[in-house]
Amino acid sequence: LENNTILMEKLKKVQQENEELKARMDKHMELSRQLSTEQAVLQESLEKESKVNKRLSMENEELLWKLHNGDLCSPRKLSPS
């Protein structure tokens, strides 16, 4: 009977630890989902920034080429009419 009581106490303790570990796992899973969502948003933002950076770099290259070749003040480029 005494052995049974000891085993029941150990069982309760192990069950409690199991519940605590499940709760920790749930928190970790939620944090993992949040971080995955944040990573996706940041990745999308990075891709947009990269596209803008590439476009600006190309515009800069074009302006430098025009400046070097004396085409920066071309009259046909200044007015659309």
Backbone hydrogen bonds in HBPLUS format (Angstrom, degrees):
<---DONOR---> <-ACCEPTOR-->    atom                        ^
c    i                          cat <-CA-CA->   ^        H-A-AA   ^      H-
h    n   atom  resd res      DA  || num        DHA   H-A  angle D-A-AA Bond
n    s   type  num  typ     dist DA aas  dist angle  dist       angle   num
A0005-THR N   A0001-LEU O   2.98 MM   4  6.30 153.4  2.06 147.0 153.5     1
A0006-ILE N   A0002-GLU O   3.04 MM   4  6.34 158.0  2.09 148.5 154.0     2
A0007-LEU N   A0003-ASN O   2.94 MM   4  6.18 159.7  1.99 146.5 152.4     3
A0008-MET N   A0004-ASN O   2.89 MM   4  6.11 151.3  1.97 146.6 154.6     4
A0009-GLU N   A0005-THR O   3.03 MM   4  6.29 154.0  2.10 147.5 153.8     5
A0010-LYS N   A0006-ILE O   2.96 MM   4  6.25 158.9  2.01 150.1 156.1     6
A0011-LEU N   A0007-LEU O   2.84 MM   4  6.03 153.6  1.91 144.9 152.8     7
A0012-LYS N   A0008-MET O   2.93 MM   4  6.19 158.2  1.98 146.7 151.8     8
A0013-LYS N   A0009-GLU O   2.96 MM   4  6.20 157.3  2.01 146.5 153.0     9
A0014-VAL N   A0010-LYS O   2.86 MM   4  6.10 160.6  1.89 152.0 157.2    10
A0015-GLN N   A0011-LEU O   2.84 MM   4  6.03 157.9  1.88 150.7 157.2    11
A0016-GLN N   A0012-LYS O   2.89 MM   4  6.08 152.8  1.97 145.4 152.7    12
A0017-GLU N   A0013-LYS O   2.94 MM   4  6.21 160.3  1.98 148.5 153.9    13
A0018-ASN N   A0014-VAL O   2.85 MM   4  6.03 152.2  1.92 144.9 153.3    14
A0019-GLU N   A0015-GLN O   2.94 MM   4  6.22 154.7  2.01 146.1 151.9    15
A0020-GLU N   A0016-GLN O   2.96 MM   4  6.25 158.1  2.01 150.5 156.6    16
A0021-LEU N   A0017-GLU O   2.87 MM   4  6.12 154.4  1.93 148.1 155.3    17
A0022-LYS N   A0018-ASN O   2.89 MM   4  6.16 151.6  1.98 146.6 154.8    18
A0023-ALA N   A0019-GLU O   2.94 MM   4  6.20 157.0  1.99 147.5 153.4    19
A0024-ARG N   A0020-GLU O   2.94 MM   4  6.22 155.2  2.00 145.4 152.3    20
A0025-MET N   A0021-LEU O   2.86 MM   4  6.08 156.3  1.91 146.7 153.3    21
A0026-ASP N   A0022-LYS O   2.88 MM   4  6.16 155.8  1.94 149.2 155.6    22
A0027-LYS N   A0023-ALA O   3.00 MM   4  6.29 156.7  2.06 147.2 153.1    23
A0028-HIS N   A0024-ARG O   2.88 MM   4  6.14 158.5  1.92 150.2 156.5    24
A0029-MET N   A0025-MET O   2.81 MM   4  6.04 154.5  1.88 150.3 157.5    25
A0030-GLU N   A0026-ASP O   2.97 MM   4  6.19 158.8  2.02 147.8 153.2    26
A0031-LEU N   A0027-LYS O   2.92 MM   4  6.14 161.2  1.96 149.6 155.0    27
A0032-SER N   A0028-HIS O   2.83 MM   4  5.98 154.0  1.89 144.4 152.2    28
A0033-ARG N   A0029-MET O   2.91 MM   4  6.19 153.8  1.98 146.9 153.5    29
A0034-GLN N   A0030-GLU O   2.93 MM   4  6.21 159.5  1.98 149.3 155.1    30
A0035-LEU N   A0031-LEU O   2.86 MM   4  6.08 160.9  1.90 151.7 156.9    31
A0036-SER N   A0032-SER O   2.90 MM   4  6.07 150.8  1.98 144.3 152.6    32
A0037-THR N   A0033-ARG O   2.96 MM   4  6.20 158.5  2.01 149.3 154.6    33
A0038-GLU N   A0034-GLN O   2.90 MM   4  6.15 162.7  1.93 150.4 155.5    34
A0039-GLN N   A0035-LEU O   2.80 MM   4  5.93 153.4  1.87 143.7 151.5    35
A0040-ALA N   A0036-SER O   2.97 MM   4  6.21 155.0  2.03 145.5 151.6    36
A0041-VAL N   A0037-THR O   3.03 MM   4  6.33 159.3  2.08 151.5 156.7    37
A0042-LEU N   A0038-GLU O   2.88 MM   4  6.10 161.9  1.91 151.0 156.3    38
A0043-GLN N   A0039-GLN O   2.79 MM   4  5.96 152.0  1.87 147.7 155.9    39
A0044-GLU N   A0040-ALA O   2.99 MM   4  6.20 159.6  2.03 147.2 152.1    40
A0045-SER N   A0041-VAL O   2.93 MM   4  6.17 157.8  1.98 146.9 153.6    41
A0046-LEU N   A0042-LEU O   2.82 MM   4  6.01 153.8  1.88 145.3 152.7    42
A0047-GLU N   A0043-GLN O   2.93 MM   4  6.21 155.7  1.99 148.4 154.6    43
A0048-LYS N   A0044-GLU O   2.99 MM   4  6.29 158.1  2.04 149.5 155.1    44
A0049-GLU N   A0045-SER O   2.90 MM   4  6.13 164.6  1.92 151.8 156.2    45
A0050-SER N   A0046-LEU O   2.83 MM   4  6.02 152.9  1.91 146.5 154.5    46
A0051-LYS N   A0047-GLU O   2.99 MM   4  6.24 153.9  2.06 146.0 152.4    47
A0052-VAL N   A0048-LYS O   2.97 MM   4  6.28 162.4  2.00 153.7 158.3    48
A0053-ASN N   A0049-GLU O   2.80 MM   4  5.98 160.2  1.84 148.8 155.1    49
A0054-LYS N   A0050-SER O   2.85 MM   4  6.02 155.6  1.91 146.3 152.8    50
A0055-ARG N   A0051-LYS O   2.91 MM   4  6.14 160.3  1.94 149.0 154.4    51
A0056-LEU N   A0052-VAL O   2.87 MM   4  6.11 165.4  1.89 154.8 158.6    52
A0057-SER N   A0053-ASN O   2.89 MM   4  6.01 151.0  1.97 143.0 151.7    53
A0058-MET N   A0054-LYS O   2.91 MM   4  6.16 155.2  1.97 147.4 153.8    54
A0059-GLU N   A0055-ARG O   2.91 MM   4  6.20 156.8  1.96 149.8 156.5    55
A0060-ASN N   A0056-LEU O   2.86 MM   4  6.02 155.4  1.92 144.8 151.9    56
A0061-GLU N   A0057-SER O   2.88 MM   4  6.15 157.8  1.93 147.5 153.4    57
A0062-GLU N   A0058-MET O   2.91 MM   4  6.15 156.6  1.96 146.9 153.4    58
A0063-LEU N   A0059-GLU O   2.88 MM   4  6.15 160.5  1.92 150.8 155.8    59
A0064-LEU N   A0060-ASN O   2.85 MM   4  6.08 156.9  1.91 150.5 157.3    60
A0065-TRP N   A0061-GLU O   2.89 MM   4  6.10 154.0  1.96 146.3 153.6    61
A0066-LYS N   A0062-GLU O   2.91 MM   4  6.18 160.3  1.95 149.8 155.3    62
A0067-LEU N   A0063-LEU O   2.83 MM   4  5.99 156.6  1.89 146.3 153.3    63
A0068-HIS N   A0064-LEU O   2.86 MM   4  6.00 159.8  1.90 146.0 151.8    64
A0069-ASN N   A0065-TRP O   2.87 MM   4  6.04 146.9  1.98 144.7 154.1    65
A0070-GLY N   A0066-LYS O   2.88 MM   4  5.78 102.1  2.50 137.3 152.8    66
A0071-ASP N   A0066-LYS O   2.75 MM   5  4.65 150.0  1.84 142.7 144.8    67
A0070-GLY N   A0067-LEU O   3.36 MM   3  5.15 162.9  2.39  98.1 102.8    68
A0077-LYS N   A0074-SER O   3.07 MM   3  5.45 144.4  2.20 110.0 120.1    69
A0078-LEU N   A0075-PRO O   3.27 MM   3  5.24 135.3  2.48  96.1 107.6    70
